[in-house]
Amino acid sequence: MDRFEVSKILKYANENLIPVTGWGSGSSLEGNPIPVKAGIVLDFSQMNKILCVREEDFQTDVEPGVIYQNLNEKLKYKGLFFPPDPGAQATIGGMIANNASGTKTVHYGSTKDYILRLSVALANGEIIETGTRASKTSSGYDLIHLFVGSEGTLGMVVEATLRLVGLPAEFSAAIVTFSSVEAAGKAVFEIIRSGLDPAALELLAPDCIELINQEQNLGLSVSPTLFMEYHGPTKNQLAEVIEIVQEICKEEGCEEFRPGLGWAERDRLFKARHELAEMIIRKHPGCLMMVIDVAVPITSYPEMIAFARKESEKTGIPRYIFSHAGDGNLHLVFMGKKGEESEWEIIDHVNQRIVSKALAMGGTATGEHGVGIGKRKFMEAEHGGSLKWMKGIKSLFDPNGILNPGKIFP
Ligand SMILES: Cc1cc2nc3c(=O)[nH]c(=O)nc-3n(C[C@H](O)[C@H](O)[C@H](O)COP(=O)(O)OP(=O)(O)OC[C@H]3O[C@@H](n4cnc5c(N)ncnc54)[C@H](O)[C@@H]3O)c2cc1C
């Protein structure tokens, strides 16, 4: 498939009112690429060429089916990387459509911060180019950021120019344990407040650590744990940063502060963190996973995490808390038994309570997984009067409603 075929398919589908849904790797967690109204699924996985890397400009042009890990594998030999890292084998097209984030977002930002230019095939088959290869612009409406996060409901991305960054000269990584998830959450807030700018700041509850130890034999202390990483120009500068971080963690009552992890250990930890969802699934055969994904302002993060812990604990259903803590982004994973209606009602109730709490704190119903099917019911509460303007934009780009119908809007 190439961009012209995508265009022809869309034109035909639009004239014949056939739904069209984009598909990257299918790793979304809110049912985003599921063709709920049937029709055509456009699988972009074979449109996977890295068209060029302009290393001096810190840019690359890619097709939408490129897997971000494959891109980074190629870029590392040029001392560059594309920072958003959702963990699963995600495509650039799927990341753009969901505005994906990852462990490094606290420092580097999310996918939206790395899109300079897009080629998009619209519902009527027209292909438009939007954006620029300049590193900044104030020219007209910002269509790029309409397409980013639109989950394939406004157009199909057929090419993207991505901004890249240089690999850090030095890094420093540490593992810190606490007596409670709340204390760890408070340390996160204090670290961010102090302007220490971690490159990654992940929180894992003890049951996650236990699972990682079982599966990967890492011998970590089974306590609420922060994995953290800092990037900088010299070892000396990072040593000073780590010293301040240690003081903050001590003040918040940390149990163990283990700095100075080498490449191998740091990579093993983050690999385990990325594989956590698969470990949880393996641990609970016969169960289905539900990931609650909310984000709140960092000042509210300690309260949010305490609330999620209490709400989920009383259900008695297996559940795991882990979190891109530095962004105030919480994941609560429930493993409910297949077909056990009563369990799913409880999970749904907790989901409602946690999302409502996040919204009441000025947060969002979805930090990074998108709206898809699962979060549609919260759109009215989150966006109020703006929702009708979103619907207006949708009908402008897709008047016949053929693009990924049944998503985003309640
Ligand atoms: C184990 C695991 C861990 C995860 N961790 C994270 C995480 O840390 N952070 C995070 O943000 N997400 C995470 N995710 C969710 C998921 O990986 C991301 O949302 C990812 O961006 C989806 O990419 P994909 O290629 O799988 O897209 P898909 O799931 O195939 O599609 C995503 C959306 O994009 C649309 N789409 C696909 N291609 C195009 C295109 N070319 N043009 C327009 N629309 C298109 C689809 O219709 C759909 O709406 C995780 C998922 C798993 C399974």
The ligand as a MOL file (V3000), in Angstrom:
LIG
                    3D

  0  0  0     0  0            999 V3000
M  V30 BEGIN CTAB
M  V30 COUNTS 53 58 0 0 0
M  V30 BEGIN ATOM
M  V30 1 C 2.0240 -3.5080 27.0220 0
M  V30 2 C 1.5720 -2.1490 26.5750 0
M  V30 3 C 2.1500 -1.0230 27.1280 0
M  V30 4 C 1.7590 0.2540 26.7070 0
M  V30 5 N 2.3600 1.3480 27.2550 0
M  V30 6 C 2.0380 2.5740 26.8080 0
M  V30 7 C 2.6960 3.7270 27.3170 0
M  V30 8 O 3.5610 3.6580 28.1820 0
M  V30 9 N 2.3360 4.9300 26.8070 0
M  V30 10 C 1.3880 5.0580 25.8270 0
M  V30 11 O 1.1110 6.1820 25.3880 0
M  V30 12 N 0.7390 3.9760 25.3440 0
M  V30 13 C 1.0390 2.7510 25.8030 0
M  V30 14 N 0.3970 1.6610 25.2790 0
M  V30 15 C -0.6680 1.8410 24.2710 0
M  V30 16 C -0.2290 1.7670 22.7930 0
M  V30 17 O 0.9740 1.0760 22.6330 0
M  V30 18 C -0.0930 3.1670 22.1890 0
M  V30 19 O -1.3380 3.8420 22.2350 0
M  V30 20 C 0.4190 3.1720 20.7320 0
M  V30 21 O 0.5850 4.4880 20.3180 0
M  V30 22 C -0.5140 2.4810 19.7440 0
M  V30 23 O 0.2020 2.3160 18.5360 0
M  V30 24 P -0.1940 1.1880 17.4840 0
M  V30 25 O 0.7630 1.2470 16.3710 0
M  V30 26 O -0.3710 -0.1140 18.1590 0
M  V30 27 O -1.5960 1.7750 17.0040 0
M  V30 28 P -3.0050 1.0420 16.8910 0
M  V30 29 O -3.4040 0.5220 18.2300 0
M  V30 30 O -3.0020 0.0800 15.7800 0
M  V30 31 O -3.9210 2.2930 16.5150 0
M  V30 32 C -4.0430 3.3810 17.3620 0
M  V30 33 C -4.9630 4.4250 16.7670 0
M  V30 34 O -4.3340 4.9660 15.6450 0
M  V30 35 C -5.1430 4.8730 14.4860 0
M  V30 36 N -4.1870 4.7580 13.3900 0
M  V30 37 C -3.2700 3.8100 13.1670 0
M  V30 38 N -2.5130 4.1300 12.1140 0
M  V30 39 C -2.9580 5.3280 11.6530 0
M  V30 40 C -2.5720 6.2020 10.5950 0
M  V30 41 N -1.5770 5.9210 9.7670 0
M  V30 42 N -3.2670 7.3550 10.4340 0
M  V30 43 C -4.2810 7.6820 11.2600 0
M  V30 44 N -4.6860 6.8930 12.2620 0
M  V30 45 C -4.0250 5.7310 12.4680 0
M  V30 46 C -6.0310 3.6730 14.7700 0
M  V30 47 O -7.2410 3.7250 14.0250 0
M  V30 48 C -6.2800 3.8630 16.2510 0
M  V30 49 O -7.3050 4.7840 16.4740 0
M  V30 50 C 0.7560 0.3790 25.7120 0
M  V30 51 C 0.1760 -0.7760 25.1610 0
M  V30 52 C 0.5710 -2.0140 25.5870 0
M  V30 53 C -0.0810 -3.2240 24.9650 0
M  V30 END ATOM
M  V30 BEGIN BOND
M  V30 1 1 1 2
M  V30 2 1 2 3
M  V30 3 2 2 52
M  V30 4 2 3 4
M  V30 5 1 4 5
M  V30 6 1 4 50
M  V30 7 2 5 6
M  V30 8 1 6 7
M  V30 9 1 6 13
M  V30 10 2 7 8
M  V30 11 1 7 9
M  V30 12 1 9 10
M  V30 13 2 10 11
M  V30 14 1 10 12
M  V30 15 2 12 13
M  V30 16 1 13 14
M  V30 17 1 14 15
M  V30 18 1 14 50
M  V30 19 1 15 16
M  V30 20 1 16 17
M  V30 21 1 16 18
M  V30 22 1 18 19
M  V30 23 1 18 20
M  V30 24 1 20 21
M  V30 25 1 20 22
M  V30 26 1 22 23
M  V30 27 1 23 24
M  V30 28 2 24 25
M  V30 29 1 24 26
M  V30 30 1 24 27
M  V30 31 1 27 28
M  V30 32 2 28 29
M  V30 33 1 28 30
M  V30 34 1 28 31
M  V30 35 1 31 32
M  V30 36 1 32 33
M  V30 37 1 33 34
M  V30 38 1 33 48
M  V30 39 1 34 35
M  V30 40 1 35 36
M  V30 41 1 35 46
M  V30 42 1 36 37
M  V30 43 1 36 45
M  V30 44 2 37 38
M  V30 45 1 38 39
M  V30 46 1 39 40
M  V30 47 2 39 45
M  V30 48 1 40 41
M  V30 49 2 40 42
M  V30 50 1 42 43
M  V30 51 2 43 44
M  V30 52 1 44 45
M  V30 53 1 46 47
M  V30 54 1 46 48
M  V30 55 1 48 49
M  V30 56 2 50 51
M  V30 57 1 51 52
M  V30 58 1 52 53
M  V30 END BOND
M  V30 END CTAB
M  END
